[in-house]
């Protein structure tokens, strides 16, 4: 709402609105209709403004199921209680809220300490309440975390997901993938990756494909081996099975998750299925030869992009039995592109299996992009590896 203000039209030294009157008359108050039993006043001073007003739309992280409190409860606090101004829960809640608002670095806490919206969302009075924690306090907090704390936090991240469904869900889709995280400044355990062409980490991401209520980022210095991927999957499936023993689980992933260790373990699990990519090998290219020929002939007739899908049986040397493989052949102006997907879902139609089930993991790619671009989870700028992994857990909490 705007109101006339003479000072807005006054230039120092020159009064553009001078009249014969020796002085400017004061403005009469603008009458406003009351709102119910409350009087409505108009003030033009602006008050304390904030560019983070969108945070009021975020529900308190502790409202749903005590999420941040559960994460803070597994951390050890070696500080003397009489010298503590901020509890571990205060520090963790502040970092998660600021990450969700787009302030990923601890240094960003300096202008946010007295921000009214941030104080309000962390149960402090904006005018009379104490300021939030400073960047040095948050930095010491991150660098005190030990590996045992990180393991307990990884388990605590599952708690809100397990509590999200009162009746056990009929099915859960686990989308797993890793992505590039380039680093600068030589953090601990960073490795050179010839494929990516630089130093960095390769975080291992896990998402709940149907609900989006689960987000986990496991920091790795190099691409996980089959045994390492299997170790993570075993721990996660064990927790899910303990809560929901009869729920159908579906694992979706790219080619690295078709390793012999993972495939052998998946075959022995009840109510656990998988749809994963498969490395393009010479044997598979021979199996796709007929489909490629048909797609090329169709492309010559149609003059536009042509896609063909068909299923076959294939057994690698490390597999105990033949498995169903879906072959996708795409012919377009750039050339011929083939893709292979292996699954134990024998009854699903080929088009449904590839387009509706495997193709739906594109949402996990969007989640990962949002994780890296919006939440800036790839800013692993701490020197200690444990501190960088701790940041990964906090970004996962902010994502949830």
C-alpha positions as CSV (number, residue, x, y, z in Angstrom):
1,X,0.0,0.0,0.0
2,X,1.4,3.4,-0.9
3,X,0.7,6.8,0.7
4,X,1.8,10.3,-0.3
5,X,5.0,11.4,1.5
6,X,6.4,14.9,0.8
7,X,10.0,13.9,1.6
8,X,9.9,11.5,-1.4
9,X,9.7,14.5,-3.7
10,X,12.3,16.6,-2.0
11,X,15.9,16.9,-3.5
12,X,18.6,18.3,-1.2
13,X,18.9,22.0,-1.8
14,X,16.0,22.2,-4.2
15,X,12.4,21.7,-3.1
16,X,10.4,20.9,-6.2
17,X,7.1,21.3,-4.4
18,X,7.7,24.7,-2.8
19,X,4.6,26.9,-2.5
20,X,3.8,30.2,-1.0
21,X,3.1,28.4,2.3
22,X,6.0,28.8,4.7
23,X,5.9,25.1,5.8
24,X,4.5,21.8,4.6
25,X,1.4,20.8,6.4
26,X,1.4,17.5,8.2
27,X,-0.5,14.7,6.5
28,X,-3.7,13.7,8.0
29,X,-3.9,10.0,9.1
30,X,-5.4,7.7,6.5
31,X,-8.5,6.1,7.9
32,X,-8.6,2.3,7.4
33,X,-11.5,-0.1,8.0
34,X,-11.0,-2.3,11.0
35,X,-10.4,-6.0,10.7
36,X,-12.9,-7.6,12.9
37,X,-12.3,-6.3,16.4
38,X,-8.8,-5.2,15.5
39,X,-7.8,-1.7,14.4
40,X,-5.7,-1.4,11.3
41,X,-2.8,1.1,11.2
42,X,-0.6,2.1,8.3
43,X,3.1,2.6,8.7
44,X,5.5,3.5,6.0
45,X,8.8,2.9,7.8
46,X,9.2,-0.7,6.4
47,X,10.3,-2.3,9.7
48,X,12.7,-5.2,9.6
49,X,12.7,-6.8,6.2
50,X,13.9,-10.2,5.1
51,X,14.6,-11.8,1.7
52,X,14.2,-15.3,3.3
53,X,10.4,-15.0,3.9
54,X,9.9,-18.3,2.0
55,X,11.3,-20.1,5.0
56,X,8.0,-19.6,6.8
57,X,6.5,-22.0,4.3
58,X,8.9,-24.7,5.4
59,X,7.5,-26.9,8.1
60,X,9.6,-27.0,11.2
61,X,12.0,-30.0,10.7
62,X,11.0,-31.3,14.1
63,X,7.3,-31.2,13.5
64,X,6.8,-34.4,11.5
65,X,8.8,-37.0,13.4
66,X,11.6,-35.3,15.3
67,X,14.0,-35.6,12.4
68,X,16.8,-33.3,13.3
69,X,16.4,-34.2,17.0
70,X,17.0,-37.9,16.1
71,X,20.1,-37.0,14.1
72,X,21.5,-34.9,16.9
73,X,20.8,-37.6,19.5
74,X,23.3,-40.0,18.0
75,X,26.2,-37.5,18.1
76,X,28.6,-37.4,21.0
77,X,29.2,-34.0,22.7
78,X,32.6,-33.7,24.4
79,X,32.1,-30.1,25.5
80,X,31.8,-29.0,29.1
81,X,28.1,-28.5,29.8
82,X,28.6,-25.2,31.7
83,X,30.3,-23.6,28.7
84,X,27.7,-24.7,26.1
85,X,25.5,-22.0,24.6
86,X,24.2,-24.1,21.7
87,X,23.2,-27.7,22.0
88,X,24.1,-30.1,19.2
89,X,20.4,-30.1,18.2
90,X,20.6,-26.3,17.9
91,X,23.6,-26.4,15.7
92,X,22.4,-29.2,13.5
93,X,18.9,-27.7,13.1
94,X,20.5,-24.3,12.1
95,X,22.8,-25.9,9.5
96,X,19.9,-28.0,8.0
97,X,17.6,-25.0,7.8
98,X,20.2,-22.7,6.2
99,X,21.1,-25.4,3.7
100,X,17.4,-25.7,2.8
101,X,17.4,-22.0,2.3
102,X,20.4,-22.1,-0.1
103,X,23.1,-21.1,2.4
104,X,25.4,-24.1,2.1
105,X,28.6,-22.8,3.8
106,X,29.1,-22.2,7.5
107,X,30.4,-18.7,6.6
108,X,26.8,-17.9,5.4
109,X,25.8,-18.0,9.1
110,X,27.3,-14.5,9.7
111,X,24.5,-12.4,8.1
112,X,21.9,-15.0,9.2
113,X,22.6,-14.9,12.9
114,X,20.2,-12.0,13.4
115,X,17.9,-12.6,10.5
116,X,14.4,-12.4,11.8
117,X,13.0,-15.3,9.7
118,X,15.9,-17.7,10.6
119,X,15.5,-16.8,14.3
120,X,11.8,-17.3,14.1
121,X,12.1,-20.8,12.5
122,X,14.6,-21.8,15.2
123,X,12.3,-20.9,18.1
124,X,14.0,-17.6,18.9
125,X,12.3,-14.2,19.2
126,X,13.5,-12.0,16.3
127,X,13.8,-8.8,18.3
128,X,14.8,-9.9,21.8
129,X,16.1,-13.4,21.4
130,X,19.8,-14.4,21.3
131,X,21.6,-14.6,17.9
132,X,22.2,-17.9,16.2
133,X,25.5,-19.8,16.2
134,X,28.5,-18.2,14.5
135,X,30.6,-19.7,11.6
136,X,33.5,-20.8,13.9
137,X,31.0,-22.6,16.2
138,X,29.4,-24.4,13.2
139,X,32.9,-25.2,11.8
140,X,34.1,-26.8,15.1
141,X,30.8,-28.7,15.2
142,X,31.4,-30.3,11.8
143,X,35.0,-31.1,12.4
144,X,34.3,-32.9,15.8
145,X,32.3,-35.6,14.1
146,X,33.8,-39.1,14.2
147,X,33.2,-42.0,11.8
148,X,31.1,-43.8,14.4
149,X,28.9,-40.8,14.6
150,X,28.5,-40.8,10.8
151,X,27.4,-44.5,10.8
152,X,24.8,-43.8,13.5
153,X,23.6,-40.8,11.5
154,X,23.2,-42.9,8.4
155,X,20.9,-45.2,10.3
156,X,19.0,-42.3,11.8
157,X,18.3,-40.9,8.3
158,X,16.1,-44.0,7.8
159,X,13.8,-43.3,10.8
160,X,11.6,-40.7,9.3
161,X,11.2,-42.7,6.1
162,X,10.2,-45.8,8.1
163,X,7.7,-43.7,10.1
164,X,6.2,-42.1,7.0
165,X,3.7,-45.0,6.4
166,X,1.5,-46.1,9.2
167,X,0.4,-49.2,7.3
168,X,3.3,-51.0,5.6
169,X,3.5,-49.9,1.9
170,X,2.9,-52.5,-0.7
171,X,6.0,-51.6,-2.6
172,X,9.1,-49.4,-2.4
173,X,11.4,-48.4,-5.3
174,X,15.0,-47.7,-4.4
175,X,16.9,-45.6,-7.0
176,X,20.6,-45.8,-6.6
177,X,23.3,-44.0,-8.6
178,X,26.6,-42.2,-8.2
179,X,27.6,-38.8,-9.6
180,X,30.7,-36.6,-10.0
181,X,31.8,-34.3,-7.2
182,X,34.8,-32.3,-8.3
183,X,36.9,-30.8,-5.5
184,X,39.5,-28.0,-5.2
185,X,42.2,-27.4,-2.5
186,X,43.2,-31.0,-1.9
187,X,40.6,-32.3,0.7
188,X,41.4,-35.6,2.5
189,X,41.0,-38.8,0.4
190,X,40.1,-37.0,-2.9
191,X,41.2,-39.1,-5.9
192,X,42.0,-38.5,-9.5
193,X,39.3,-39.9,-11.8
194,X,40.5,-40.4,-15.4
195,X,37.0,-40.9,-16.7
196,X,35.8,-37.5,-15.2
197,X,39.2,-35.9,-15.8
198,X,39.9,-34.3,-12.4
199,X,40.2,-34.8,-8.6
200,X,37.1,-35.3,-6.7
201,X,34.7,-37.7,-5.0
202,X,32.0,-40.0,-6.4
203,X,29.0,-39.8,-4.0
204,X,26.6,-42.7,-3.9
205,X,23.0,-41.5,-3.9
206,X,19.9,-43.4,-2.8
207,X,16.4,-42.1,-3.3
208,X,12.9,-43.4,-2.7
209,X,11.5,-43.5,-6.2
210,X,7.8,-43.4,-5.3
211,X,7.6,-41.1,-2.3
212,X,10.8,-39.0,-2.4
213,X,10.9,-39.2,1.5
214,X,14.3,-40.9,1.5
215,X,17.6,-39.2,0.5
216,X,21.0,-40.5,1.3
217,X,24.4,-39.4,0.1
218,X,27.4,-41.7,0.8
219,X,30.7,-40.0,0.0
220,X,33.3,-42.2,-1.7
221,X,36.8,-41.3,-2.9
222,X,36.4,-43.4,-6.0
223,X,33.8,-45.5,-7.8
224,X,32.3,-48.1,-5.5
225,X,33.2,-51.7,-6.1
226,X,30.6,-54.4,-6.4
227,X,31.3,-55.5,-2.8
228,X,31.0,-52.0,-1.5
229,X,27.7,-51.4,-3.2
230,X,26.4,-54.7,-1.9
231,X,27.5,-53.7,1.7
232,X,25.4,-50.6,1.5
233,X,22.4,-52.4,0.0
234,X,22.5,-55.1,2.6
235,X,22.4,-52.6,5.5
236,X,19.5,-50.6,4.0
237,X,17.4,-53.6,3.0
238,X,18.0,-55.1,6.5
239,X,16.5,-52.0,8.1
240,X,13.6,-51.9,5.6
241,X,12.9,-55.6,6.1
242,X,12.9,-55.3,9.9
243,X,10.1,-52.6,9.6
244,X,8.2,-54.0,6.6
245,X,8.9,-57.7,6.2
246,X,6.3,-58.3,3.4
247,X,6.8,-55.1,1.4
248,X,7.9,-55.6,-2.2
249,X,11.3,-53.9,-2.9
250,X,12.5,-52.9,-6.4
251,X,16.0,-51.8,-7.0
252,X,16.7,-49.5,-10.0
253,X,20.2,-48.5,-11.0
254,X,22.7,-48.1,-13.7
255,X,25.2,-50.5,-15.1
256,X,27.5,-50.7,-12.0
257,X,24.7,-52.3,-10.0
258,X,24.6,-55.3,-12.3
259,X,27.9,-56.5,-10.8
260,X,28.1,-60.3,-10.0
261,X,28.2,-59.7,-6.2
262,X,25.0,-57.6,-6.3
263,X,23.2,-59.9,-8.8
264,X,24.0,-63.1,-6.8
265,X,22.7,-61.6,-3.6
266,X,19.5,-60.2,-5.2
267,X,18.7,-63.6,-6.6
268,X,18.6,-65.1,-3.1
269,X,16.3,-62.4,-1.6
270,X,12.5,-62.8,-1.2
271,X,10.3,-59.9,-2.3
272,X,13.2,-58.1,-3.8
273,X,13.5,-57.4,-7.5
274,X,15.8,-55.3,-9.7
275,X,15.9,-53.5,-13.0
276,X,19.5,-52.3,-13.8
277,X,21.5,-51.2,-16.8
278,X,24.0,-53.6,-18.4
279,X,27.4,-52.9,-19.9
280,X,27.4,-53.0,-23.7
281,X,29.6,-56.0,-24.6
282,X,30.3,-57.7,-27.9
283,X,28.0,-60.6,-27.1
284,X,25.1,-58.3,-26.4
285,X,25.8,-56.3,-29.6
286,X,25.5,-59.5,-31.5
287,X,22.1,-60.2,-29.8
288,X,21.0,-56.8,-30.9
289,X,22.1,-57.2,-34.5
290,X,18.7,-58.2,-35.8
291,X,16.9,-55.4,-34.0
292,X,19.4,-52.9,-35.3
293,X,18.9,-54.0,-38.9
294,X,15.1,-53.7,-38.5
295,X,15.4,-50.3,-36.9
296,X,17.7,-49.1,-39.8
297,X,15.2,-50.2,-42.4
298,X,12.3,-48.5,-40.5
299,X,14.4,-45.3,-40.3
300,X,15.0,-45.2,-44.0
301,X,11.3,-45.6,-44.7
302,X,10.1,-43.1,-42.1
303,X,13.0,-40.6,-42.3
304,X,12.7,-39.8,-38.5
305,X,14.0,-41.3,-35.3
306,X,13.0,-44.9,-34.8
307,X,13.0,-46.9,-31.4
308,X,12.7,-50.6,-31.1
309,X,12.4,-52.7,-27.9
310,X,12.6,-56.5,-27.6
311,X,13.5,-59.1,-24.9
312,X,16.0,-61.9,-25.0
313,X,17.8,-64.3,-22.7
314,X,21.4,-63.9,-21.8
315,X,23.8,-65.4,-19.3
316,X,27.1,-63.8,-18.5
317,X,30.0,-66.0,-17.3
318,X,29.6,-64.8,-13.7
319,X,25.8,-65.5,-13.6
320,X,24.4,-68.7,-12.2
321,X,21.6,-68.8,-14.8
322,X,20.2,-66.9,-17.9
323,X,18.4,-63.7,-17.2
324,X,15.9,-61.6,-19.1
325,X,17.6,-58.7,-21.0
326,X,15.7,-55.9,-22.7
327,X,17.4,-54.4,-25.7
328,X,16.6,-50.9,-26.8
329,X,17.7,-49.8,-30.3
330,X,17.4,-46.2,-31.3
331,X,18.3,-45.0,-34.8
332,X,18.3,-41.3,-35.5
333,X,20.4,-38.7,-37.5
334,X,23.4,-39.0,-35.2
335,X,23.5,-42.8,-35.7
336,X,22.6,-46.0,-33.9
337,X,22.4,-46.2,-30.1
338,X,21.8,-49.4,-28.2
339,X,21.1,-49.9,-24.5
340,X,20.7,-53.0,-22.4
341,X,18.7,-53.6,-19.2
342,X,18.7,-56.8,-17.1
343,X,15.9,-57.7,-14.8
344,X,14.3,-60.6,-12.9
345,X,10.8,-59.4,-13.7
346,X,9.7,-62.0,-16.1
347,X,6.0,-61.2,-16.5
348,X,6.1,-57.5,-17.3
349,X,5.7,-56.4,-20.9
350,X,8.8,-55.2,-22.6
351,X,7.6,-51.6,-23.3
352,X,6.2,-51.3,-19.7
353,X,9.4,-52.7,-18.2
354,X,11.7,-50.3,-20.1
355,X,9.6,-47.1,-20.4
356,X,7.5,-47.2,-17.3
357,X,9.7,-48.9,-14.8
358,X,13.4,-48.4,-15.8
359,X,12.7,-45.1,-17.6
360,X,11.1,-43.7,-14.5
361,X,14.5,-43.6,-12.8
362,X,14.9,-40.3,-14.6
363,X,13.1,-38.7,-11.6
364,X,16.1,-39.8,-9.5
365,X,18.3,-38.0,-11.9
366,X,16.2,-34.9,-11.3
367,X,16.5,-35.4,-7.5
368,X,20.2,-35.7,-7.8
369,X,20.4,-32.6,-10.0
370,X,18.3,-30.7,-7.4
371,X,20.6,-32.0,-4.7
372,X,23.7,-30.7,-6.4
373,X,22.4,-27.5,-8.0
374,X,19.7,-26.2,-5.6
375,X,21.1,-27.5,-2.3
376,X,24.8,-27.4,-3.5
377,X,25.6,-30.7,-1.9
378,X,28.7,-31.0,-4.1
379,X,30.4,-28.1,-2.1
380,X,32.6,-30.6,-0.2
381,X,35.1,-27.8,0.8
382,X,36.2,-29.2,4.2
383,X,39.6,-30.7,4.6
384,X,38.7,-33.7,6.7
385,X,36.9,-36.5,4.9
386,X,34.6,-37.0,8.0
387,X,33.5,-33.4,7.9
388,X,32.7,-33.6,4.2
389,X,30.6,-36.8,4.8
390,X,28.9,-35.0,7.6
391,X,27.9,-32.2,5.2
392,X,26.5,-34.9,2.9
393,X,24.2,-36.2,5.7
394,X,23.1,-32.6,6.4
395,X,22.3,-32.0,2.8
396,X,20.3,-35.3,2.7
397,X,18.3,-34.0,5.8
398,X,17.7,-30.7,4.1
399,X,16.5,-32.5,1.0
400,X,14.0,-34.5,3.0
